Structure formats: structure tokens, C-alpha cells
Amino acid sequence: MESLRAIWVIVRASKTSSGDTHRPMATNLTTAAGTSIEFNYSELKNVFASASAPATLASLVERLGAQRVLLVASNSLSQATDNFTEIQAALGSNFAGLFHDIAAHTPRSDVMRTLKVAREVDADLLVSLGGGSIIDACKVVQLAIDQGVESEAQLIEYAQYGDGTRGSKYADFSLFKGDPKIRQIAIPTTLSGAEFSNNAGVLNTQISAKEGYRGIDICPRSIIYDPQLSLHTPQWLWLSTAIRSLDHAVEGFCSADSHAFVDGHFLHAMRLFASSLPECKRDPTNLAARSLSQQAVWLACVGLGTVSHGASHGIGYIVGSLCGVPHGYTSCVMLPAVLAWNAKQQAGKQAAINDALGNKEHDAAASVKALVASLGLPTSLRDVDVSMEQLSSIAQRAAKHPVVRKNPRKIHDENDVMEILELAW
């Protein structure tokens, strides 16, 4: 059934007070039978792996009956593909335009310009081509179109800020009525995994801080993984965003929200990354290895929006926005440090992580760091040009961040964050 949100297996779906079955985060309760599990499926309908983007997209557009398709992409990828000539040809008269001016970390002003273009061309379908910044921009454009947003002041009413404060309409799903007015098809060319969640991050460039958005079904409707198209992605970006999704798997597995169903996904994602990424490094044209890495993302992101993450993600958001570090690099640097800081309280979990990564080193933190180093990626804050003088500001902001507060080893204050930053230094 097309509109199914959740199914009963070991999964319990329950309604909100408004009667809607959409829930942004599971609430698991312990009973005599164990921990009851609520797992909420998004409105992602299908994933195409090892696919041809032009042919698959054209087939989907025909199936959906879309007639005004707006392509949204990075400028670099547009240049590398001659403005997606093959995709434009496959879409034919259904091609409505191409917008390719969205910067890293999804600046809010860029989102508003994308929204303006979508309205100008009367788009009835968004197609994102690129990484998480592009995909998140399309999510927020969908939210804005659904909610009739006309200005930045109206948009930020739907935002949550890094200190946990929120706009008056943040995650108020009672505001979403009926089917979405527009949806997105994602054609990812990095491995960040943004395509699997109903969450989006947007950068407030005035204060160098990220703000988060949530909406019902703002995740892509379909995902097309085309390894051939991903060959245009710079090697550092391909490999570092893979570590970002490895971070999803590792922190998901370590989360108090995790359970057997998602644990299997997370651990196999780790195995696939451990085997496929060295092959991608050795031969960037190895399409089979690239496809396996894309499928590892699929596994790693099963819990996005349902299973909470911890300090690697939370501190990474701050390092990314405050210091201008790509999110793939923040995971390269922060994940080993956070694993080391959490190790005493999660020995069993971390032994399983180390095993999934091949037991190449004596513990999980060392194995992750060794994998990152073997891929030629940064392993310290110094490597990504974060100065010692910036650590205090990072710690102050991170200690207030709601994702950092979900870390499995409790973080009490900025002093605890500084301990982690020193491990990453």
C-alpha cells in the first residue's frame, strides 16, 4: 500500500494526538517482555542501486506524471557534466530548468533563491544531484512550498537552533495537511546519507551556526544511485563523506535507541565500508566498489531520524559551521576521539565495531582512525586547520547542542567537550 508509514513486525506504530502516524523519533519503553520498539518509516518509496540516472529518472518522471522538473545541483557537478546534458535529454519537454548555485552547508539565502526559482518555473518535481547540501536544500524548499513560506523570517519559525531553542512551528506536524505539494528525487553523488532523513540542516551565515528543519515526508520520494555519475565526485569528497555515513552507523549502533533490527544494518554497513573504501581508494573507477559503498550508506542510514546520534555528530555540526570544515572531514576527525572518550562505558559495543571493521587495530577508535588515515584523509583538528584558540568556542556551543546531549556517555558541560577536543587535537 503506497501510503504505508509503518508496519508491524517487531515494530509498533502509534498515533500522535492529532491522529497522524508520522513520528519524528521513536520512544522505546521497557516492559516485562523487554524493550518495546517503535520504528517509523519515512515516505521514501524506492531505492535504485547500480542504476543509470538518466534512464531511471525518465522512467520515474513518466510514472509520476511530472511535467515541470527542476534540477538542483552543485555548480562543480553541473560544469563536469555539461549541465547534465544526458539527463536533460532524457527528460525532454519535462525539463523545467537547472539551478546550480548552492554553497557548502546549505546557506539559508541559497535555499531562498532555490525556492524562488522553483516557483518561477512552476516546478512540480525537484531532482537533487550532488551531496547533502543540495539534498537538504531541496528538503527545505519542499517544506517552504508546503507551508507557503515567502521570507526568511517565516522560514526560521520552523527551525531548531544549535542551543536547542526552537521557532514556534518547529516539528509541529499538525501544520502539514494532505499530501505534499512537491516531492524530491535524489541522485546522490557523495556518501553522506542525507537522502534518507526527514531532517535538513541550513547555515545561518551571519553567526556561522547551523539550524535544523523537520517536516512530514520531506525526505526524497526516490533515490537513484548511479556509480558512473559519481565518478565526477572528487576523491577526497567521496571518501570523506563515506566516513560521515560510517559515523551514522557507529553512533547509531552505540545509541541507547538502537535495537537488534537496526544493529544488523549498522554492523553490515561497517563491514561494507571496511571492504569497499580501500578498493575505491586503490582504483577510483571501480564501479562495483563504488556501488557497494553506496549500498553501505543505505544500510548505515536506516535509523536516521529514529535513532539518536552522539557527540561526533553534535560537535561536528559546530566544527563545520563555525570553522568551515566539510562534514565528511568532521567525522574523520571527531569519530575516533568520541569513541575513545566513550570507550570505558561501551566496551561490548566497541568490540563489535572493531570486529566489523576487521580487528585491524586494538580497539574501535584506533581501527576507525587507521581506516581514515589509509584513505589519505585528515585525522586531527590540526589537519583541518582548526586552531587551538577556537576550541573554547567550539566547546561552549557543543555543550548546549541537543545532539551532543544524547551522547551515550553523558556530557555534563564544556569541560567534557574539551576533553574530547583534546583527544581530536
N, C-alpha and C positions, 0 to 999 in steps of 0.2 A: 504494500500500500504506500503510495507516493508520499503521503504526509506524515508517515510514522516518525515520531520523535524518539521513542524509547521502546524497548522490548523486554519482556520478562524472560530471563534465563536465570542468572543469579542477580538480575538487575531489577530494582524496584523503582518505578516511576511514580511520582506523586504530584498533585496539582498545587499551584500557588493559590493564594487567597482569591485571585481574580479568575481562577479556573483554568489557567493556561498551563500546559505541561512543560513549558520551557523553564529550565532552571539553570543559572549560570555556574553553580558549583554544587557538587554533591555534599550531602550531610549524612555521614555514616554513623549509625547508632549501634552500641554494643548491647546484645541481648544474650539470653541463655544459650542460644544456638550459635553464638559468635557475633561478628560484626555484620550488620545488615548493610547492603551495598546499594547505593543509588548511582547509576551511571547514565548520564544524559547524552544522547546522540544529537549531533547538530543536523542541520538540513543539507549537509553535503550528500549529494546523490550518488556520485560515481567518481572513481579514480582510474585514469588510463595510464598505464606504465609501459615503457618501451614503445611509445606511440609516435606517430608523425603529427606534429602540431597543426600544420595547415589542413590536412585531410580530416583529422579528428574534430577540429574546431568547426570546419564547414558542416560536417555531419550533425554536430550538436546544435549549431545555429538553425539548421533546417528543421531539426526535431522540435526545437523550442518555438519556432516561428518568429524568431527575432529578425527585425528588418533594419535597425539602426544600431550597428555595433561600433562602439568606441574602443579603440585600442589605447591602453595606458601603459607606458613603458619608460625605461631609463633612456637618457639621451645616448649613452655609450652603446647600448644594445641596439638602439634604432640605427645608429651610424654603421654598426658592424653588419647589420642585416639589410642595408639599403632601405630603411624604413619598412621592414617586414614585407618586402615585395611579394614573396610567396604566399604569405597569409592574406595580404590584400587581394591577390588574385583569386585565392580560394573563396574568399567572402563575396567577391563580385559586387553586385549592387547593394549588398547588405552592409558594406563598409561605410561607416559614417564619419570617420576621422581618426587621427592619431595625436595623442598628447604625450610628449616625452620630456617634460621639464619638472621632474620631482627629484629633489635632492635627498641625500642620505638622512636617515632618521625621520623622514616624513615631516618636514616643516608644515605648520598649520596653514601658512599662507599659500603653500603649494597645493594643499588639499582644497582650499577655497578656489584656487584657479582651475583645478581639475573639475570641481563642481560646476563652475561657470561654463566650462567647455561642454560638459555633459548635457547641461540644459540648453545651450546654444544649438547643439546638433540633434537635440531631442532623442538622446540615446535611450534604447530600451534594453541594452545589454552592455556590461563592462567586461573587457578582457584585459587582465593584467599580465604583462610579460616582463619578468625580472625577478627581483628579490623581495624581501619582506617590506621594504619601504614602499614599493609600488603596490603590493597586495594590500597593505594596511591603508594606503591612501584610498583605494577603491572601496574598502570596507566602510570608511568614514563617509565617503561620498554617498554610498548606499543609505547609510543612516540619515544623512542630511536630506536626501531626496525623500525618504520615507516620512521624515518629520517636518518637511517644509522649511528647513533651515535656510536663512538668507544671509546671515552675517556671522563673523567670528564670535561676537558676543552671544548670539543664540547657540552656536555650536558648543561653546565651553560649558553651557548648562548641563551637557551630557558627559562631562569629563570627570575623572578622578585624578587628583594630583599626587605628586611623589610623597607628600607628607600624610597622605590618607584622607585629606579633606576632599569633598565632592561638590560638584554642581547639583542643583536642585533636581535635575532629571536623570542623573547618572543611574544606569541599570534599572530604571523604572519601566519594566516591560509592559505595564498596563497601558503605556502610551502607544504601543505598536498594535495597530488594528488591521486585521486581514492579512493577505499575502503581501510580501514586499513589492514595492513599485518597480524595483530594478534589482537584478542579481549580477553576480560576477562569475566568470570562468577564469581560473588561474592557470597560467602556464609558467611555472616557476623555473628560473634558470640558476638559482642558488639552492642551498640545502638548509635554509633557516627554519622552515616548517611553518611560517606564518599562515600558510594556506589552510591549516586545519583548525583554526580557532575562530570564535566569535568575538575576540578581543582585538583591539588595534591600538598602537602607540603612535602618538603625534608629538612633534617637538615644538615647544614654545621657545622660539629663538631669542626672545627678549631676555629671558632669565636662564637659558640653556637648561631647561628641565622638560622631562617627558610628562605627558598626560595620557591617561588611558581611557578608551571608549569601549562600551559594550552595547550590543543590540541583539534583538532576536534575528537569527539567521543572517547575520552579516558576513558569515564565512562564505567562501566561494560555493557555488552550486556544484561545480565540477572542477576537477584538477586534471591537467594533462601534463604528464612527464615525458618530455622529448629529449633523450640524451644527446641527440645530434645538435639540437638548438643550444644545449648547454655548453657546447664546445666554444662558444663565443665568450663564456664567463672567464675572467682572469683566474689563473690557477690559485692565487692566494685567497681570492674570494670564495671559490668553490670549496677549498679545503677548510678554511676557517669557519664558514657557515655550517659545514658538516660537524665541526666541534660544537657549534651552537646547538644543533639537534642532539648531539651526544649529551650535552648538558641537559636538554629536556629529558632524555632517557634516564640519566644518572640521578638528577634531582627528583624526577618523578618517582623512581624506584625507592629513593630514600625518604620520600614524603610519608607523613602519618596518614595521608589519604589513600595511599596505594593499597592494592589488594591483588589477589592471585591472577585475576583476568588481565589487568594491565601490566603486572610484573613480567608476565611471559613476553608481552610485546617489548617492554623496555630492555630486557636482557638479550632478546634476539637482535634488537636494533644495535646494541653494543657489539655483538658478535659480527654483524654485517659490516659495521663501520670499521672494526678492527681488521677485517679481511679486505674490504674493498678500497679503503682510503690509501693504503700503501700502493695498491695497484694503480689507482688514479694518479698518485704522485709519480710512480715509475713510468707510466705511459698515459698522458692526459687524453689521448684519443681512444682509449679503451672503452668503448660504448657499453660493453657488458658490465664492467666495474662501475661505470657512472650510473647505470640503471640500478644496480644493487645498492648504491649509496642513496639513490632516490627512494628506493623501497625501504631502506633503513629509516629514512625520515618519516615515512608513512607509519612505520611501527613506533618510532620514538614519540610521535605526536598524538598517539591515541588518547592521551589524558589531558591535552591542552584545554584549559578552562574547566576541567573536572578534578584534576589532581594538582594540588598546590606545589609550587617550587620554593626554593630557599635562597640563601644568601648569594650564591653565584649569580643567579638571575637578578636579584634585587640590587646588589652592589653594581653589577654590570650595567643596569639601567642608568645609574648615576655616573659611572665612569664614561659611558657612551655619550650621554647628553652634556655633561659638564666638561669633559676633556676631549670630546670629538673623536672618540675611539670607536671603530666599527664593532657591532655587537658580536660578530664572529670572533674578533680578537679579544673582546672582554671575557668570553667564555674560555678561550685558550689560556688566559692569564688567571682568571678567578676560580675556575672549577678545581684545579689541583689544590689551591690554597684552602678552599672551603672544605674539600674532602679531608685534608689534613687536620683542619680545626675541628671537624665533626667526628674524627675517627674513633675516639675513645668511647663515644656513646653509640656507635653504629658498626661495631666490629663485624657482626654477621653479614649485614648488608654489604659492607665494603669488600668482604671476602668474596661474595658472589659477583660483585662488579669486577674485581680483579680477575676472577676466573673467566668471566665473559670476555674480557679483553686479552685473554691468553696467558695470564700469570707471567707476563714478561718481566715484572718487577716485584719487589717485596710487598707492596701494598697498592691500594686503588689509586691514591694520589700520585704515587710515583709512576704507575702504569699510564695514567692519563697524561701526565707531563711528558713521559717518554714518547708517547704517540704523537703528541703535539710537536715536540722537537723533531721527530723523524720526518714530519711533513714540512719542515722548514718554517714553522710558524712561531710567533713570539711566545715566550714562557714566563715573562715577568712584566710588571708595570713599567719598569725602566725601558723595556723593549718597545713599548707603545708610547713612549715619550710622556708618561705621567710623572710629574715632578714630586719630590718629597714634600714641597710646600702645599701641594694640592690634596694631600692625604687627609688632612684635618677636615677640610670642607667636604670631601667625599664621605668621611666617617659620620659627620654631623647629619648630612642628608640621608645617608643609608640607614642610620639607626631609626629613623622615623618611617622608613618605607614599608608599606604593608606586606610586600613580598619578603623582605628581609625578616620581618617578624614571624614569618611562617617557617623559618629555618628549623630543621629537626633538633639541633642543639640550640637551646634558647639563647638569643642575643639580647642582652639586657640594656646595653647603652652603646655609645660611640666608642668606648674603650674596647669592647669586644670586637667591634668592626675594625678598629685599628690593629688588633692582633692578627686578624685575617689579612688586612692590607700589608702588614709587615711580612707575613708569610709569602705574599704575592710580589713583594718588592724585589 
